[in-house]
Amino acid sequence: MALGAVLSLGGAATAQKVNFEEYDLPNGLHVILHNDNSAPVVVTSVMYHVGAKDEQPDRTGFAHFFEHLLFEGTENIKRGEWFKIVTSNGGVNNANTTDDRTYYFEVFPSNSLELGLWMESERMLHPVINQIGVDTQNEVVKEEKRLRYDNSPYGQLLPQVKKYMFKNHPYRWTTIGDMAHLDAAKLEEFQAFNKKFYIPNNAVLVVAGDLGNIDQTKKWVSQYFGSIPKGTPITRQTYTEAPINETINATFEDPNIQLPMVVTAYRTPSMKTRDARILDMISTILSDGKSSRLYKKVVDDKKMALQMAAFNYSQEDYGTYFIYGLPQSPFTMDDLVKEIDEEITKLQTTLISESEFQKLQNKYENQYVNANSGVEGVADNLATFYLLYKDVNLINTELDLYRSITREEIREVAKKYLNPNQRLILRYVPAQEKAQN
C-alpha cells in the first residue's frame, strides 16, 4: 500500500516531455534509461520480441507459458524464491504476454535498483527450465484457461473471431494456446524455445524512475547484462492474409451465457499505420462514454441494447476492429447490426461536427497524459514503442499524430475498412438459442 501511494504521487498529470537515453550493448541488448526523481521508485523491465505469433501451429501457447515458467527460478534464485525476494525488498512484479511480445517488470524502492537489474539479468542468463517447473506451470496455465476462457461468460469471443479473421497468420490462435500442445511438448522443446527467443538481441531493457547516479546505473547494466551471450539472429516469416470480400456469417454457442451477443469484426492494418490510429478515434466516436453515438442512440434513447461497444484491437502485423452489442428484448441481434450499419454509413458520408471533433481531440490528449503519468506506464510505453513501433520518441510525438488527424481522414478510413462485405458477423448465443436471430 505504501509503495502504491508513492507511485500515485509520482504521476503528476502533466503533458510534459519524457526524456530518455538509449544505447546498445555489444550483445545486441537495447537499453533505455528514463530518469524521474519525482518519487523514490524505479522500474526494471525487459520486453522480449516473442509472442504467440512466434509459435508453431502444433505447439501453441509457448510464449504465454514462458511468462509463467521464467518465474520458476534461476541458477542463483532458488525455486519459489523469486516473489519472496521482491516482496521482502518492498517491491512488486508482474508479466504479460500478447501475440507480439512478452513483458516482465519489477517496481522497487529506488535503493533496490541494482537488485532489479540483477534479477532480470538472471532471468535472461540463468533460467532453470526443468521438468518440475514445466509440470507445475502446466497446471497453472490450465487453470487460467479454465477461468478465463472455458468457464467465463463470453470467454470464447476472441478465439472465435480470430479463427475467421485469420487463415494463414498465427494470430488465428489464442495467446494461451492449446493445452494438448503443451502436454505433448518435451522438455527439450521448451529449452530450445528459450534459447531461440529469450536472448539480449531480441529484447529491450528499460530502467525508469529515480535512477540517482546515471553513470552508476550504466555500470550495473553493463555488469549484469553485458556478459550475456548474443543469440542467433531470429528470422521471422511474413504472413499475408487475402482480403475479406464478402460477409462471413457464423454462430457460436456458449453454455456459460444467458444473453446473446452480436459481433461485427473487420480486419484492419498494423498498429504502426496512421489508419490504425484513425480507427482508434472512430471507436471513441462510436462508443466511448454515454454521449457516444452508439451508446446514446441504441442503449440510451431506443433502449434496444444493454450494451454497445467498439474498439480497434491493434497488433504488430494486423488489427481487428470489433463492434458488439447485447440486444434487449424484444430486439434482436439483426436489429443491432442494422443500427451499427446506419452509424457507420453516417461516418462514411458525413463529416463529424467541429464540436464532436474537438471533444475527440480533448479525450486523446487526456488519454496521452494518463498513459505517461507514472513510471510504470512510461516504462511500458518506452519498451513498446522501441520493440514494436521502432520509434522510441513516439512517447513524445504520438499525441501530435492524433492531433494531425482530420475529419476528412476519419470519413475516408471508415469508407476503406468498415464495409459489410469486409466483415464477420458472429452471433454469439446461449446454447439453447442457436436457432434464434
C-alpha positions in Angstrom: 0.0 0.0 0.0 2.8 2.4 0.8 4.6 1.7 -2.5 1.3 2.2 -4.3 0.8 5.6 -2.7 4.3 6.6 -3.7 3.7 5.6 -7.2 0.5 7.6 -7.3 2.3 10.7 -6.0 5.0 10.1 -8.7 2.5 10.5 -11.6 1.7 14.2 -12.0 -0.9 14.5 -14.8 1.0 17.0 -17.0 1.7 16.5 -20.7 5.5 17.1 -20.3 8.2 15.6 -22.5 9.5 12.2 -21.5 13.3 12.4 -21.5 15.2 9.2 -22.2 18.6 7.9 -23.2 19.0 4.8 -25.4 22.0 2.7 -26.5 23.0 -0.8 -27.4 25.3 -3.2 -25.5 27.7 -5.2 -27.7 25.5 -8.3 -27.3 22.6 -6.5 -29.0 20.5 -5.7 -25.9 18.9 -2.3 -26.4 18.9 -0.2 -23.2 16.6 2.7 -22.5 17.0 4.9 -19.4 14.5 7.4 -18.1 15.3 9.4 -15.0 12.4 10.7 -13.0 13.1 11.7 -9.4 9.6 12.8 -8.5 9.2 9.6 -6.4 11.8 7.2 -4.9 10.8 4.3 -7.0 12.3 2.5 -10.0 11.0 0.1 -12.7 13.3 -2.5 -14.1 11.7 -4.1 -17.1 12.6 -6.3 -20.1 10.4 -6.8 -23.2 11.2 -9.7 -25.4 10.1 -9.7 -29.1 8.3 -13.0 -28.8 4.6 -13.7 -28.6 2.0 -16.2 -29.7 2.7 -15.4 -33.4 6.2 -16.9 -33.0 4.9 -20.4 -32.2 4.4 -23.4 -34.3 0.8 -24.4 -35.2 1.2 -27.7 -33.3 2.9 -26.0 -30.3 0.8 -23.0 -29.4 0.8 -21.4 -26.0 4.6 -21.4 -25.6 5.1 -17.7 -25.2 2.4 -17.3 -22.6 3.7 -20.5 -20.9 7.1 -18.8 -20.6 5.6 -15.8 -18.9 4.9 -18.2 -16.0 7.9 -20.5 -16.4 10.5 -17.8 -16.1 9.4 -17.0 -12.6 10.3 -20.6 -11.5 13.8 -19.7 -10.6 17.4 -19.4 -11.9 20.8 -20.8 -11.1 21.1 -18.2 -8.4 17.5 -17.7 -7.3 16.0 -20.9 -5.9 12.7 -22.3 -7.0 9.9 -20.4 -5.2 12.2 -17.6 -4.1 11.5 -15.0 -6.8 8.4 -13.4 -5.3 9.8 -13.6 -1.8 12.9 -11.6 -2.8 10.7 -9.0 -4.5 8.2 -8.5 -1.7 10.8 -8.6 1.1 12.5 -5.7 -0.6 9.3 -3.6 -0.8 8.6 -4.3 -4.5 6.0 -5.7 -6.8 6.4 -7.5 -10.1 4.4 -8.9 -12.9 4.5 -10.1 -16.5 2.2 -10.2 -19.5 2.1 -11.7 -23.0 0.4 -10.8 -26.2 0.6 -12.2 -29.7 3.6 -9.9 -30.4 5.7 -9.6 -27.3 6.3 -10.7 -23.6 7.0 -8.1 -20.9 8.5 -8.6 -17.4 8.9 -5.9 -14.8 9.7 -5.1 -11.2 8.9 -1.9 -9.3 11.2 -1.4 -6.3 12.1 1.4 -4.0 14.9 3.2 -5.8 17.6 1.9 -3.4 16.9 -1.6 -4.8 17.7 -0.7 -8.4 20.7 -3.0 -8.5 18.6 -5.8 -7.2 16.1 -5.4 -10.0 18.7 -5.3 -12.7 20.4 -8.4 -11.3 17.1 -10.3 -11.2 16.2 -9.6 -14.8 19.7 -10.5 -15.9 19.3 -13.8 -14.0 16.0 -14.4 -15.9 17.8 -13.9 -19.2 21.1 -15.6 -18.5 20.4 -18.4 -16.0 16.8 -19.6 -16.1 16.3 -23.1 -14.8 14.0 -24.9 -17.2 13.4 -28.4 -15.8 10.6 -30.9 -15.7 9.3 -30.0 -12.3 8.9 -26.3 -13.4 7.2 -27.3 -16.6 4.8 -29.6 -14.9 3.9 -27.1 -12.2 3.3 -24.2 -14.6 1.3 -26.5 -17.0 -1.3 -27.0 -14.2 -1.3 -23.2 -13.5 -1.9 -22.4 -17.2 -4.6 -25.0 -17.5 -6.4 -23.4 -14.5 -6.0 -20.0 -16.1 -7.5 -21.2 -19.3 -10.5 -22.7 -17.5 -11.1 -19.5 -15.6 -10.6 -17.0 -18.5 -11.8 -18.9 -21.5 -13.6 -22.2 -20.9 -15.8 -21.2 -17.9 -16.0 -17.5 -18.3 -19.1 -15.8 -19.9 -18.2 -14.8 -23.5 -14.7 -16.3 -22.9 -14.6 -17.8 -26.4 -15.4 -14.5 -28.1 -11.8 -13.6 -29.1 -10.8 -17.2 -30.1 -13.9 -17.4 -32.3 -13.3 -14.1 -34.0 -9.6 -14.8 -34.6 -10.2 -18.1 -36.4 -12.4 -16.3 -39.0 -10.2 -13.2 -39.3 -7.0 -15.1 -40.0 -6.4 -18.2 -42.1 -2.6 -18.0 -42.6 -1.3 -15.7 -39.8 -0.5 -17.1 -36.4 -2.9 -14.5 -35.0 -5.5 -17.2 -35.7 -4.8 -18.9 -32.4 -5.1 -17.6 -28.9 -2.2 -16.4 -26.7 -3.0 -19.0 -24.1 -2.8 -21.7 -26.7 -3.9 -25.3 -26.9 -3.4 -27.4 -23.7 -2.9 -30.5 -25.8 0.1 -28.9 -27.4 1.7 -28.0 -24.0 1.0 -31.6 -22.8 2.7 -33.1 -25.8 5.8 -30.9 -25.7 9.0 -32.4 -24.5 11.3 -30.6 -22.1 13.9 -30.1 -24.9 11.3 -28.1 -26.9 10.8 -25.6 -24.0 14.6 -25.3 -23.6 15.0 -24.7 -27.4 12.3 -22.1 -27.3 14.1 -20.3 -24.5 17.4 -20.4 -26.3 15.9 -19.0 -29.5 13.9 -16.1 -28.2 15.0 -15.0 -24.7 18.2 -13.5 -25.8 19.7 -10.0 -25.5 19.5 -9.2 -29.2 15.7 -9.9 -29.1 14.9 -7.7 -26.1 14.9 -4.2 -24.7 15.8 -3.3 -21.2 14.0 -0.2 -19.8 15.1 1.3 -16.5 12.8 4.1 -15.4 12.3 6.2 -12.2 14.6 7.6 -9.6 17.9 6.3 -11.1 20.2 8.6 -9.0 23.6 8.4 -10.5 23.2 7.6 -14.2 26.8 6.5 -14.6 26.4 4.0 -11.8 23.2 2.7 -13.4 25.0 2.2 -16.7 27.8 0.3 -14.9 25.3 -2.0 -13.3 23.6 -2.6 -16.7 26.9 -3.5 -18.2 27.9 -5.6 -15.2 24.8 -7.7 -15.2 23.8 -7.8 -18.8 27.0 -7.2 -20.8 28.3 -10.7 -20.4 25.1 -12.5 -21.6 26.0 -14.1 -24.9 24.4 -12.8 -28.1 21.9 -15.2 -29.5 21.4 -16.4 -33.1 19.6 -13.7 -35.0 15.9 -14.5 -35.5 14.5 -14.8 -38.9 10.7 -14.2 -38.9 8.3 -15.4 -41.5 5.9 -12.9 -43.1 2.2 -13.9 -43.3 -0.2 -12.3 -45.7 -4.0 -12.6 -45.5 -6.2 -12.4 -48.5 -8.8 -9.6 -48.4 -12.2 -10.4 -47.0 -14.6 -9.7 -49.9 -17.9 -10.9 -48.6 -19.7 -11.1 -45.3 -18.8 -14.1 -43.2 -21.7 -15.3 -41.1 -21.0 -17.5 -38.1 -22.7 -18.7 -34.9 -21.2 -19.9 -31.7 -22.9 -21.5 -28.7 -21.6 -20.6 -25.2 -23.1 -22.7 -22.3 -21.8 -20.0 -19.9 -24.1 -17.2 -21.0 -27.7 -16.3 -20.8 -27.8 -13.2 -23.1 -26.8 -13.3 -26.7 -24.2 -11.0 -28.2 -23.8 -10.0 -31.8 -20.3 -9.1 -33.0 -19.2 -7.4 -36.3 -15.5 -7.7 -36.9 -13.3 -6.2 -39.6 -9.6 -6.9 -40.4 -7.6 -3.7 -40.1 -3.9 -2.7 -40.7 -0.9 -2.8 -38.4 -1.0 -0.7 -35.3 2.1 1.1 -36.8 0.0 2.7 -39.5 -1.8 6.1 -39.4 -5.0 4.3 -40.3 -4.9 2.3 -37.1 -4.9 5.5 -35.1 -7.8 6.9 -37.1 -9.7 3.7 -36.3 -9.0 4.2 -32.6 -10.7 7.6 -33.0 -13.7 6.1 -34.8 -14.1 3.7 -31.8 -14.2 6.7 -29.5 -16.8 8.4 -31.6 -19.0 5.3 -31.7 -18.9 4.0 -28.1 -16.6 5.8 -25.7 -18.9 7.2 -23.0 -22.6 7.7 -22.6 -22.7 10.6 -25.1 -21.0 8.4 -27.8 -23.1 7.7 -30.9 -23.9 4.0 -30.5 -24.4 4.2 -26.7 -26.7 7.3 -26.8 -28.8 6.1 -29.7 -29.1 2.3 -29.2 -28.7 1.9 -25.5 -30.0 5.2 -24.0 -32.6 6.5 -26.4 -34.0 3.5 -28.2 -33.3 1.0 -25.4 -32.5 -1.7 -27.9 -29.4 -2.9 -26.2 -28.0 -3.5 -22.8 -24.5 -2.6 -24.0 -22.8 -1.4 -27.2 -19.1 -1.1 -27.7 -16.5 -0.6 -30.5 -12.7 -1.0 -30.3 -9.7 -1.4 -32.5 -7.7 -4.4 -31.4 -4.3 -3.3 -32.8 -1.4 -5.6 -33.3 2.0 -5.5 -34.9 1.1 -7.1 -38.2 -2.7 -6.7 -38.5 -5.6 -5.5 -36.3 -9.2 -6.5 -35.8 -12.0 -3.9 -35.4 -14.8 -5.0 -33.1 -18.3 -3.6 -32.8 -20.6 -5.6 -30.5 -23.9 -5.4 -28.7 -26.2 -7.3 -26.3 -29.8 -6.9 -27.6 -32.5 -6.1 -25.1 -35.8 -8.0 -25.7 -37.8 -7.7 -27.9 -35.0 -6.5 -30.2 -32.7 -9.0 -32.0 -29.1 -9.3 -33.0 -30.1 -8.4 -36.5 -31.7 -5.2 -35.2 -28.4 -4.2 -33.7 -26.5 -4.9 -36.9 -28.8 -2.6 -38.7 -28.2 0.2 -36.2 -24.4 -0.4 -36.4 -24.6 -0.1 -40.2 -26.5 3.1 -40.0 -24.0 4.7 -37.8 -21.0 3.6 -39.9 -22.8 4.9 -43.0 -23.1 8.3 -41.3 -19.3 8.3 -40.6 -18.6 7.3 -44.2 -20.8 10.0 -45.8 -20.9 12.9 -43.4 -18.0 14.7 -41.6 -18.3 14.7 -37.9 -19.1 18.1 -36.4 -16.4 20.5 -35.3 -17.6 20.3 -31.7 -17.5 16.5 -31.8 -14.1 16.6 -33.3 -12.8 19.0 -30.6 -14.2 16.7 -27.9 -12.4 13.8 -29.6 -9.1 15.7 -29.5 -9.6 16.5 -25.9 -10.1 12.9 -25.0 -6.9 11.8 -26.7 -4.9 14.5 -25.0 -6.2 13.3 -21.7 -5.5 9.7 -22.6 -1.9 10.6 -23.6 -1.3 12.4 -20.3 -2.7 9.5 -18.3 -0.6 6.9 -20.2 2.6 8.7 -19.2 1.5 9.8 -15.7 3.6 7.2 -13.8 6.9 5.4 -14.2 5.2 2.1 -14.8 3.3 3.5 -17.8 6.4 5.3 -19.1 8.5 2.1 -18.9 5.9 0.1 -20.7 5.5 2.7 -23.4 9.2 3.1 -24.0 9.6 -0.6 -24.4 6.6 -0.9 -26.7 7.5 2.0 -28.9 11.0 0.7 -29.4 10.2 -3.0 -29.9 7.0 -2.9 -31.9 7.0 0.6 -33.5 10.8 1.1 -34.0 10.5 4.6 -32.7 11.0 5.3 -29.0 10.3 9.0 -29.4 6.7 8.2 -30.2 6.2 8.5 -26.5 6.6 12.3 -27.1 5.2 12.6 -30.6 2.2 10.2 -30.7 -0.2 12.9 -29.4 0.9 15.1 -32.4 -0.1 12.3 -34.7 -3.6 12.1 -33.2 -3.8 15.9 -33.3 -2.9 15.9 -37.0 -5.8 13.6 -38.0 -8.6 15.4 -39.9 -12.3 14.9 -40.0 -11.9 14.0 -43.7 -9.5 11.2 -42.8 -12.0 9.8 -40.3 -14.6 9.7 -43.1 -12.2 8.1 -45.6 -10.9 5.4 -43.2 -14.4 4.4 -42.3 -15.1 4.0 -46.0 -12.0 2.0 -46.5 -12.3 -0.7 -43.8 -15.8 -0.8 -42.3 -17.9 -2.2 -45.1 -20.5 -5.0 -44.9 -18.6 -7.1 -47.5 -15.4 -6.9 -45.4 -16.6 -8.3 -42.1 -17.5 -11.2 -39.9 -21.0 -11.2 -38.3 -20.7 -13.6 -35.3 -23.9 -14.5 -33.4 -22.7 -15.5 -30.0 -25.6 -17.2 -28.3 -26.6 -19.3 -25.3 -26.5 -22.9 -26.3 -30.3 -23.3 -26.4 -30.8 -20.2 -28.6 -28.7 -21.1 -31.6 -31.7 -21.1 -33.9 -32.8 -17.6 -33.0 -31.6 -14.4 -34.7 
